[in-house]
Amino acid sequence: MNGLWHRLRQLGLALFLALLLLLLWAKPVLASVYTYHEQPGQTTYRSRQSLRDQTDLAWQATVFKRYLDGNLQGVYLRLVGFPGQRVVNATGPLAIQTGTSAQWQVPYSLDPQLQALPENVAQYDIAALLSQLQGAIPLTLVVPLVAAAPARLVVAPYVVAEWLEIQSMTDAAQPSRPSIRPDSPYGRCSALWAEAPRVGHLAIAPYWARICPSRPLLRSQ
C-alpha cells in the first residue's frame, strides 16, 4: 500500500509539472516598453518592472532613454525602494553581476532634468553597460545602502531584453532589433524564468535544461 501511495504521489507531481509547463509554453511575454512624447521636441522611452531583493522587499526598476530636440540625454536605470525601509548610498557605485567573470560598476548619476532624488531612490547611467551586453542574460544588481548590507536584485532575461530594446531605440522610435515572439525558444525561456520565484528553481530545472539548453539556470543568492 505504501508503495502504491508513493507511486501515486509521483504521478501527481509529474502531472502538475507537465500542466505547469503547458501553461508556461502558452503564456505570452507581455512587453512593457512605452513611448512618451512629453513635450514638443522631447521623447522618452521607458520600461518599468518590479524586482525583489534578498529580503523579499520590492523595488521599482525603471529604465528610460530620453531625447531632447534630437539630442540623446542618456539611458538611465532608476531604482526605487520602499520609503523608510531603504536608504541608498549615493556615493557608492551599482555593481552588476552576470554569474560569470563578467561584471560592471556604474556610478550614481542624475539625468540633466534632475537636481536630486529622495533617499530611497538611486539612479545610474547604464548606456555603456547595455552596449557591452552580448544578449538578454540574467543579471544581479547589487545596490549600496546606508547602514545596511547591499540589496541584491535579480533581473530576469525578459526584463534585460526590454532594456536592450530601449537602448536600440532612436528618436524616430524605430528599434534596430526585432521584437521577441512569445512562441520562440527565447520567449518560452523568458516565461519559464518568470515563474521561477513562484514555483522554485528546482521545479523548473528539468524543463529549463530541455527548453533552454544554451542558457545556464542562474539562481539568486
C-alpha positions in Angstrom: 0.0 0.0 0.0 2.8 2.4 0.9 4.5 1.7 -2.5 1.3 2.4 -4.4 0.7 5.6 -2.5 4.3 6.7 -3.3 3.8 6.0 -7.0 0.5 7.9 -7.0 2.2 10.9 -5.4 5.0 10.8 -8.0 2.4 10.6 -10.8 0.5 13.5 -9.3 3.7 15.6 -9.2 4.6 14.7 -12.7 1.1 15.7 -13.9 1.3 19.0 -12.1 4.7 19.9 -13.6 3.5 18.8 -17.1 0.5 21.1 -16.7 2.7 24.0 -15.4 5.0 23.5 -18.5 2.0 23.6 -20.8 0.8 26.8 -19.2 4.2 28.4 -19.5 4.5 27.3 -23.1 1.4 29.2 -24.0 2.0 32.2 -21.7 2.8 35.3 -23.7 5.7 37.6 -22.7 4.0 40.9 -22.1 6.0 43.9 -23.3 6.1 47.0 -21.1 8.1 49.4 -23.2 6.3 52.7 -23.7 6.9 55.8 -25.6 6.1 59.3 -24.1 6.0 62.5 -26.1 6.3 64.6 -23.0 6.5 68.0 -24.8 7.5 69.3 -28.2 10.9 68.0 -29.1 11.1 65.7 -26.1 10.5 61.9 -26.3 11.2 59.3 -23.6 11.1 55.5 -24.0 10.6 53.6 -20.7 10.4 50.1 -19.2 9.2 49.6 -15.7 9.3 46.4 -13.8 9.1 45.3 -10.1 12.1 43.4 -8.7 12.6 41.9 -5.2 15.8 41.9 -3.1 17.2 39.1 -1.0 14.8 40.1 1.9 11.8 39.9 -0.4 11.3 43.7 -0.4 10.0 45.1 -3.7 11.9 47.7 -5.8 10.6 49.5 -8.8 13.2 49.3 -11.6 12.7 51.8 -14.5 15.0 52.1 -17.5 14.4 55.2 -19.6 16.0 56.8 -22.7 15.3 60.5 -23.4 15.8 62.6 -26.5 15.5 66.4 -26.4 15.5 68.3 -29.7 17.0 65.3 -31.4 19.9 65.0 -28.8 20.3 62.0 -26.6 20.1 62.9 -22.9 21.2 59.4 -21.8 20.0 55.9 -20.8 19.3 55.6 -17.1 18.3 52.9 -14.6 16.2 54.3 -11.7 15.7 52.0 -8.6 13.0 53.0 -6.1 12.9 51.2 -2.7 10.1 51.4 -0.2 10.3 54.7 1.7 11.6 54.3 5.3 13.0 50.8 4.6 15.8 51.5 2.3 18.3 54.4 2.2 20.6 54.3 -0.9 24.2 55.2 -0.6 24.6 57.7 -3.4 28.4 57.8 -3.0 28.8 54.1 -3.9 28.6 52.5 -7.4 26.0 50.0 -8.5 27.6 46.6 -9.2 26.1 44.4 -12.0 26.9 40.7 -11.9 26.3 38.0 -14.5 27.1 34.9 -12.6 30.4 34.6 -14.6 33.6 36.6 -14.6 31.8 39.5 -16.4 30.7 42.3 -14.1 30.5 46.1 -14.1 30.3 49.0 -11.8 28.4 52.2 -12.7 28.3 55.3 -10.6 25.3 57.1 -9.2 24.2 59.6 -11.9 21.4 62.1 -12.4 19.9 62.9 -15.8 20.0 66.6 -16.9 16.5 67.3 -15.7 17.1 66.3 -12.1 18.9 68.0 -9.3 18.3 65.5 -6.5 16.4 62.3 -5.7 14.8 61.0 -2.4 17.0 58.9 -0.2 15.2 55.7 -1.2 15.8 56.3 -4.9 19.0 55.6 -6.9 19.8 56.3 -10.5 22.6 55.1 -12.7 23.7 55.8 -16.3 23.7 52.3 -17.9 24.2 53.2 -21.6 27.8 51.8 -21.6 26.7 48.7 -19.8 23.9 47.9 -22.2 26.2 48.4 -25.2 28.5 45.8 -23.8 25.9 43.1 -23.1 26.1 40.2 -25.6 22.4 39.4 -25.2 19.5 39.2 -22.8 21.0 37.3 -19.9 20.0 37.3 -16.2 21.7 40.0 -14.1 22.1 40.6 -10.4 22.1 44.3 -9.3 24.0 45.0 -6.1 22.7 48.3 -4.7 24.8 50.0 -2.0 22.8 51.0 1.1 23.4 53.2 4.1 23.8 51.3 7.4 22.7 48.0 5.8 24.0 45.2 3.6 23.7 45.9 -0.1 20.4 44.9 -1.7 20.7 42.2 -4.4 18.1 42.3 -7.1 17.8 39.5 -9.7 16.8 40.7 -13.2 15.2 38.1 -15.5 16.3 37.8 -19.1 13.0 39.2 -20.4 13.5 42.4 -18.4 17.0 42.7 -19.8 15.5 42.2 -23.3 13.3 45.3 -22.7 16.3 47.3 -21.6 18.2 46.3 -24.7 15.2 47.3 -26.8 15.1 50.7 -25.2 18.9 51.1 -25.8 18.4 50.4 -29.5 15.6 52.9 -30.0 16.2 56.1 -31.9 14.4 59.4 -31.8 12.2 58.2 -34.6 11.0 55.3 -32.3 12.4 52.7 -34.6 14.2 49.8 -32.7 17.1 48.3 -34.5 16.3 44.8 -33.4 13.2 42.7 -33.9 10.7 42.2 -31.1 10.8 38.8 -29.3 8.0 36.4 -30.2 6.4 34.7 -27.2 6.3 31.4 -29.1 10.0 31.5 -29.9 12.6 29.5 -27.8 13.8 32.7 -26.1 10.2 33.8 -25.4 9.5 30.4 -23.7 12.7 30.7 -21.7 11.6 34.1 -20.5 8.2 32.9 -19.5 9.7 29.9 -17.6 12.1 32.2 -15.8 9.3 34.5 -14.8 7.6 31.6 -12.9 10.8 30.5 -11.0 10.2 32.7 -7.9 6.7 31.3 -7.5 7.3 27.5 -8.0 11.0 27.4 -7.2 14.2 26.9 -9.3 14.4 23.2 -8.6 10.9 22.7 -10.0 11.7 24.3 -13.4 15.3 23.0 -13.6 14.4 19.8 -15.7 12.3 21.9 -18.1 14.9 24.7 -18.3 17.6 22.2 -19.4 15.2 20.9 -22.2 13.9 24.3 -23.5 17.0 26.5 -22.9 20.0 24.2 -23.3 22.3 27.0 -24.2 21.5 29.2 -21.2 22.5 28.2 -17.6 19.9 28.5 -14.9 21.2 31.1 -12.5 19.7 31.1 -9.0 19.6 34.2 -6.8 21.9 34.1 -3.8 
